[in-house]
Amino acid sequence: MNTIQKANKGTVGVESFQHRLRLRLPRQVSDGNKRYISLNLADTLENQQIAAQKAHEIELDIISGEFDETLAKYKPQRHLSVVTPGDRPNISTISELWDNYIEYKRPSLKPRTLDKLAVLEKHIKRCPHQNLDEGMKIRLALLQQTTTSQAKDVLMYLSAACKWGMKCGLVHFNPFEGMYNQLPKHKWQDDSKPNAFSEEEKHKIIEAFKQHKPAKGLGYSHYAPFVEFLFLTGCRPSEAIGLQWKHITPDCSRITFDSSLVQVGNGERVRVNGSKNNKQRVFNCNQQLQALLLRIKPENPEPEFLVFPSPEGISIHYRNFSRRAWDKIVDPLVNRQTTPYSCRDTFISEQIAKGVPTAVVAKWCDNSVEMIEQKYLDSQVLEQLKPL
């Protein structure tokens, strides 16, 4: 049996069994046993797309509570038909190609990626040139109607969509091949130097949050444990925001990072399983981190409760925290622009400076050695150290 699409927990898997496609239902709707829906479709690229769409339909029914336990709703004779080469549609516009490509990819995309693609889709839909054979005109129109960075992203995704479309027989050429590489690099690619804090700056920042008590309005001392946690773990802010007590052992000696809370659209928070790189990792706490967690731990914490809630008792709104609390306290203190991600730069730089192998730090922080050295390791921190 060859699995085409590996299903995460709670999702519908698409599998190839004896060269035919079938769906594997999650345990939550199959009484703890594996259940399959045979689609009576040959294992082809075109039919894989149909199977993915059907899997997505079932997942939506599960989420909305409308799952048909009899499975009659999902039987292939009602909704599916075998796709043969003669049935392949002829796609000629970028909007049609985009709709088909995103529908195929949707089940495997994370909320933040879908949020980004929704923005790019607006540029595609309002582009005055829609025909695929107008590649250069489409490029020029995109550069005129949006930023160079967004135009570059649109062209990159259109190129990927064309490659997919060619494999499926939906289009016969890729007018966008390599086109996005001809545009200037994104700002974050050119200005991606790490921005770590010195040991002195780190202590000043933590203490400033602890002591923040304004004459009027809300103080930001509530966020002091959250900030200290970022410095002590090097985790992504979204991982700390989404951390629940069930992810921490009773003695606070070990943390499991297996999800995060990310913001999409107009600020809605969505839980995403797995890390940014779709991994789960275990992080062993040192004495300082363990003491911090024990200090803030409720007497009998509810497993689903957040470890670092907002003052209102809900999840921290990262953008608001960054623009208000962080910018107000940190940037004036260090005389430069920073973000909470600088805590991650700091942790990585400190650990490597102390002699921890880069490969180990990469495992702790869910990254590759190459990315650690290129994006996070701040040489200025290393320059401040003296030999032991």
C-alpha positions as CSV (number, residue, x, y, z in Angstrom):
1,M,0.0,0.0,0.0
2,N,1.3,3.4,-0.9
3,T,0.1,6.3,1.2
4,I,-0.3,9.4,-1.0
5,Q,-1.3,11.9,1.7
6,K,-0.2,11.3,5.3
7,A,-3.1,12.3,7.6
8,N,-2.5,14.2,10.8
9,K,-4.6,13.3,13.8
10,G,-8.3,14.2,13.2
11,T,-7.9,14.5,9.4
12,V,-9.1,12.3,6.5
13,G,-6.2,10.5,4.8
14,V,-6.0,9.7,1.1
15,E,-4.4,6.4,0.3
16,S,-3.6,4.2,-2.6
17,F,-4.6,0.5,-2.2
18,Q,-4.0,-1.9,-5.0
19,H,-3.7,1.0,-7.4
20,R,-7.1,2.4,-6.4
21,L,-7.8,5.4,-4.2
22,R,-9.6,5.3,-0.9
23,L,-10.1,7.6,2.2
24,R,-9.1,6.7,5.7
25,L,-11.4,8.2,8.4
26,P,-10.0,9.5,11.7
27,R,-10.6,7.5,14.8
28,Q,-12.9,10.1,16.3
29,V,-15.6,9.1,13.8
30,S,-14.7,5.5,13.4
31,D,-15.2,4.0,16.9
32,G,-11.5,3.7,17.4
33,N,-11.1,1.4,14.4
34,K,-9.8,2.3,11.0
35,R,-12.5,2.7,8.4
36,Y,-12.1,3.2,4.7
37,I,-14.2,4.7,1.9
38,S,-13.4,3.2,-1.4
39,L,-13.7,5.8,-4.1
40,N,-13.5,3.4,-7.1
41,L,-10.9,5.8,-8.7
42,A,-7.6,4.8,-10.3
43,D,-4.5,6.2,-8.7
44,T,-3.8,9.1,-11.0
45,L,-2.8,12.7,-10.4
46,E,-6.2,13.9,-11.5
47,N,-8.1,11.5,-9.3
48,Q,-5.8,12.4,-6.3
49,Q,-7.2,15.9,-6.6
50,I,-10.8,14.6,-6.6
51,A,-10.0,12.5,-3.5
52,A,-8.4,15.4,-1.7
53,Q,-11.5,17.5,-2.3
54,K,-13.7,14.7,-1.0
55,A,-11.5,14.4,2.1
56,H,-11.8,18.1,2.7
57,E,-15.6,17.9,2.4
58,I,-15.7,15.1,5.1
59,E,-13.4,17.1,7.4
60,L,-15.7,20.1,7.2
61,D,-18.7,17.9,8.1
62,I,-16.8,16.5,11.1
63,I,-15.9,20.0,12.3
64,S,-19.5,21.3,11.8
65,G,-21.1,18.2,13.5
66,E,-22.8,17.1,10.2
67,F,-20.8,14.0,9.6
68,D,-22.9,11.2,8.1
69,E,-22.2,8.1,10.1
70,T,-23.8,5.9,7.5
71,L,-21.2,7.2,5.0
72,A,-24.0,7.3,2.3
73,K,-23.3,10.9,1.7
74,Y,-19.7,10.2,0.7
75,K,-20.2,7.2,-1.6
76,P,-18.5,7.7,-4.9
77,Q,-21.5,7.1,-7.1
78,R,-23.1,10.2,-5.8
79,H,-20.4,12.7,-6.1
80,L,-17.4,11.3,-7.9
81,S,-16.6,10.2,-11.4
82,V,-13.4,8.7,-12.8
83,V,-11.2,11.2,-14.6
84,T,-9.7,10.0,-17.8
85,P,-7.3,11.9,-20.1
86,G,-10.2,12.8,-22.4
87,D,-12.0,14.5,-19.5
88,R,-9.2,16.9,-18.6
89,P,-10.4,20.4,-18.6
90,N,-8.6,23.1,-20.6
91,I,-7.6,25.9,-18.3
92,S,-6.5,29.1,-20.0
93,T,-6.7,31.8,-17.3
94,I,-4.7,32.4,-14.1
95,S,-7.9,32.7,-12.0
96,E,-9.1,29.3,-13.1
97,L,-5.7,27.8,-12.5
98,W,-5.5,29.4,-9.1
99,D,-8.9,28.2,-8.0
100,N,-8.1,24.6,-9.0
101,Y,-4.6,24.7,-7.4
102,I,-5.7,26.1,-4.1
103,E,-8.6,23.7,-3.8
104,Y,-6.2,20.8,-4.3
105,K,-3.6,22.2,-1.8
106,R,-6.1,23.5,0.8
107,P,-6.3,20.3,3.0
108,S,-2.6,20.4,3.6
109,L,-2.2,24.2,4.2
110,K,-2.0,25.9,7.6
111,P,-4.3,28.7,8.5
112,R,-1.6,31.4,8.2
113,T,-0.6,30.2,4.8
114,L,-4.3,30.3,3.7
115,D,-4.5,33.8,5.1
116,K,-1.5,34.9,3.0
117,L,-2.9,33.2,-0.1
118,A,-6.2,35.0,0.3
119,V,-4.4,38.3,0.0
120,L,-2.4,37.1,-3.1
121,E,-5.7,35.8,-4.7
122,K,-7.1,39.4,-4.7
123,H,-4.2,40.5,-6.9
124,I,-4.8,37.6,-9.2
125,K,-8.5,38.2,-9.5
126,R,-8.2,41.9,-10.3
127,C,-5.3,41.5,-12.7
128,P,-6.5,43.0,-16.1
129,H,-4.6,40.3,-18.0
130,Q,-5.9,36.8,-17.3
131,N,-4.8,34.6,-20.1
132,L,-1.8,32.3,-19.4
133,D,-0.2,33.3,-22.7
134,E,0.1,36.9,-21.4
135,G,2.8,36.1,-18.9
136,M,4.9,39.3,-19.3
137,K,1.7,41.5,-19.3
138,I,0.6,39.8,-16.1
139,R,4.0,40.4,-14.5
140,L,3.8,44.1,-15.4
141,A,0.2,44.5,-14.2
142,L,1.1,42.9,-10.8
143,L,4.0,45.3,-10.4
144,Q,1.7,48.2,-11.1
145,Q,-1.1,47.2,-8.8
146,T,0.9,46.0,-5.7
147,T,4.3,46.0,-4.1
148,T,7.3,44.3,-5.6
149,S,7.4,41.9,-2.7
150,Q,3.8,40.8,-3.2
151,A,4.1,40.6,-7.0
152,K,7.1,38.3,-6.4
153,D,5.0,36.1,-4.2
154,V,2.1,35.9,-6.7
155,L,4.5,35.0,-9.5
156,M,6.1,32.3,-7.4
157,Y,2.8,30.7,-6.6
158,L,1.5,31.0,-10.1
159,S,4.7,29.2,-11.3
160,A,4.0,26.4,-8.7
161,A,0.4,26.2,-9.9
162,C,1.5,25.9,-13.5
163,K,3.9,23.1,-12.6
164,W,1.1,21.3,-10.8
165,G,-1.3,22.0,-13.7
166,M,1.2,20.5,-16.2
167,K,1.4,17.3,-14.2
168,C,-2.3,17.0,-14.1
169,G,-2.7,17.8,-17.8
170,L,-4.7,21.0,-17.0
171,V,-2.2,23.4,-18.7
172,H,0.6,22.7,-21.2
173,F,3.2,25.3,-20.4
174,N,4.6,27.5,-17.5
175,P,4.9,31.2,-18.6
176,F,6.1,32.1,-15.0
177,E,9.0,29.7,-14.8
178,G,11.8,31.6,-13.0
179,M,10.1,35.0,-13.4
180,Y,9.9,35.7,-9.7
181,N,13.7,35.2,-9.3
182,Q,14.2,38.1,-11.6
183,L,12.7,40.5,-9.1
184,P,14.6,42.0,-6.2
185,K,14.8,40.0,-3.0
186,H,12.2,40.5,-0.3
187,K,13.2,43.0,2.4
188,W,13.4,40.3,5.0
189,Q,15.8,38.4,2.8
190,D,18.1,41.4,2.5
191,D,17.7,42.6,6.1
192,S,17.7,39.3,7.9
193,K,20.5,39.8,10.3
194,P,19.9,38.4,13.8
195,N,19.2,41.0,16.5
196,A,20.1,39.4,19.8
197,F,20.4,41.2,23.1
198,S,23.4,41.3,25.3
199,E,23.3,39.6,28.8
200,E,22.9,43.1,30.3
201,E,20.1,44.1,28.0
202,K,18.3,40.8,28.6
203,H,18.2,41.4,32.4
204,K,17.2,45.0,31.9
205,I,14.3,44.0,29.7
206,I,13.0,41.3,32.1
207,E,13.3,43.6,35.1
208,A,11.6,46.5,33.1
209,F,8.6,44.3,32.5
210,K,8.5,43.1,36.1
211,Q,8.5,46.7,37.4
212,H,6.3,48.4,34.9
213,K,3.6,50.3,36.8
214,P,2.4,53.4,35.0
215,A,0.6,56.2,36.7
216,K,-2.4,55.7,34.6
217,G,-3.7,52.8,32.5
218,L,-2.6,49.2,32.3
219,G,0.8,48.1,33.4
220,Y,2.7,45.5,31.5
221,S,4.2,43.6,34.5
222,H,1.6,40.8,33.7
223,Y,3.8,39.9,30.7
224,A,7.0,39.5,32.6
225,P,6.8,35.6,32.9
226,F,5.9,35.4,29.2
227,V,9.0,37.5,28.2
228,E,11.3,35.6,30.5
229,F,10.0,32.3,29.1
230,L,10.9,33.5,25.6
231,F,14.4,34.2,26.7
232,L,14.8,30.9,28.5
233,T,13.5,28.6,25.7
234,G,14.1,30.4,22.4
235,C,10.7,29.2,21.2
236,R,8.6,31.1,18.7
237,P,6.2,33.6,20.4
238,S,3.2,31.8,18.9
239,E,4.3,28.6,20.6
240,A,4.5,30.3,23.9
241,I,1.2,32.0,23.4
242,G,-0.5,28.6,22.6
243,L,1.3,26.6,25.4
244,Q,-1.2,24.8,27.7
245,W,-0.6,23.2,31.1
246,K,-1.1,19.8,29.5
247,H,2.1,20.4,27.6
248,I,4.2,20.7,30.8
249,T,5.0,17.8,33.2
250,P,3.6,18.1,36.7
251,D,7.0,19.0,38.2
252,C,7.6,21.5,35.3
253,S,10.8,19.8,34.3
254,R,9.8,19.1,30.7
255,I,7.8,20.9,28.0
256,T,6.4,19.5,24.8
257,F,6.0,21.9,22.0
258,D,3.4,20.5,19.6
259,S,1.2,23.4,18.6
260,S,0.9,27.1,18.4
261,L,-1.7,29.9,18.3
262,V,-1.4,32.0,15.2
263,Q,-3.3,35.1,14.1
264,V,-5.1,35.2,10.8
265,G,-7.3,37.7,9.0
266,N,-8.4,40.5,11.3
267,G,-6.7,39.0,14.4
268,E,-8.6,35.7,14.9
269,R,-6.4,33.2,16.7
270,V,-6.3,29.7,15.3
271,R,-4.5,26.7,16.9
272,V,-2.2,24.9,14.5
273,N,-0.9,21.4,15.4
274,G,2.8,20.8,15.0
275,S,5.5,23.4,14.7
276,K,6.2,25.7,11.8
277,N,8.1,22.8,10.3
278,N,5.3,20.3,11.2
279,K,7.3,18.7,14.1
280,Q,6.8,18.0,17.8
281,R,9.7,18.5,20.2
282,V,10.5,18.0,23.8
283,F,12.4,20.6,25.8
284,N,14.1,19.9,29.1
285,C,13.9,22.8,31.5
286,N,16.9,24.1,33.4
287,Q,16.6,25.2,37.0
288,Q,15.7,28.8,36.2
289,L,13.0,27.8,33.7
290,Q,11.6,25.2,36.0
291,A,11.4,27.7,38.9
292,L,9.6,30.2,36.7
293,L,7.0,27.7,35.7
294,L,6.5,26.4,39.2
295,R,6.1,30.0,40.4
296,I,3.2,30.8,38.0
297,K,1.6,27.4,38.0
298,P,-1.9,27.3,39.6
299,E,-2.5,24.8,42.4
300,N,-4.6,22.6,40.2
301,P,-4.2,23.8,36.6
302,E,-6.8,22.7,34.0
303,P,-4.9,20.9,31.3
304,E,-6.4,23.0,28.5
305,F,-5.7,26.3,30.2
306,L,-3.1,28.6,28.7
307,V,0.2,29.0,30.6
308,F,0.5,32.6,29.5
309,P,-3.0,34.1,29.2
310,S,-3.6,37.8,28.5
311,P,-4.7,40.1,31.4
312,E,-8.3,39.4,30.3
313,G,-7.8,35.6,30.6
314,I,-7.7,34.9,26.9
315,S,-4.8,34.2,24.5
316,I,-2.2,37.0,24.1
317,H,-2.8,39.1,21.0
318,Y,0.7,39.0,19.5
319,R,0.4,42.1,17.3
320,N,-1.0,44.2,20.1
321,F,1.6,43.0,22.6
322,S,4.4,43.8,20.1
323,R,3.1,47.3,19.2
324,R,2.2,48.3,22.7
325,A,4.0,46.5,25.5
326,W,7.1,45.5,23.7
327,D,7.7,48.6,21.6
328,K,7.0,50.9,24.6
329,I,9.3,49.1,27.1
330,V,12.1,47.4,25.0
331,D,13.1,49.6,22.1
332,P,13.7,52.8,24.2
333,L,15.7,50.7,26.6
334,V,18.1,49.3,24.0
335,N,18.0,52.2,21.5
336,R,17.1,50.1,18.4
337,Q,14.1,48.5,16.8
338,T,13.5,44.9,18.0
339,T,10.7,42.4,18.2
340,P,9.9,39.5,20.6
341,Y,11.7,37.3,18.1
342,S,14.9,38.8,19.3
343,C,14.5,36.7,22.4
344,R,14.9,33.7,20.1
345,D,18.0,35.2,18.5
346,T,19.4,35.8,22.0
347,F,18.8,32.2,23.3
348,I,20.4,30.7,20.2
349,S,23.4,33.0,20.3
350,E,23.9,32.5,24.0
351,Q,23.7,28.7,23.9
352,I,26.2,28.4,21.1
353,A,28.5,30.9,22.8
354,K,28.4,28.6,25.9
355,G,29.6,25.7,23.8
356,V,26.3,23.9,23.1
357,P,26.6,22.3,19.6
358,T,24.7,24.1,16.9
359,A,23.0,20.8,16.0
360,V,21.6,20.5,19.5
361,V,20.4,24.1,19.6
362,A,18.8,23.5,16.2
363,K,16.8,20.6,17.7
364,W,15.8,22.7,20.7
365,C,14.5,25.5,18.5
366,D,13.0,23.4,15.6
367,N,15.3,24.6,12.9
368,S,18.2,23.5,10.7
369,V,21.8,24.1,11.4
370,E,22.1,26.2,8.3
371,M,19.2,28.5,9.3
372,I,20.6,28.8,12.8
373,E,23.9,30.1,11.5
374,Q,22.4,32.2,8.8
375,K,19.4,33.8,10.5
376,Y,19.7,33.6,14.2
377,L,23.3,33.4,15.4
378,D,24.3,37.0,16.3
379,S,28.1,37.4,15.9
380,Q,28.0,40.6,18.0
381,V,27.0,38.6,21.0
382,L,29.9,36.2,20.4
383,E,32.3,39.2,20.1
384,Q,31.5,40.3,23.6
385,L,32.6,37.0,25.2
386,K,36.0,36.5,26.7
387,P,37.8,33.1,26.9
388,L,37.2,31.1,30.1
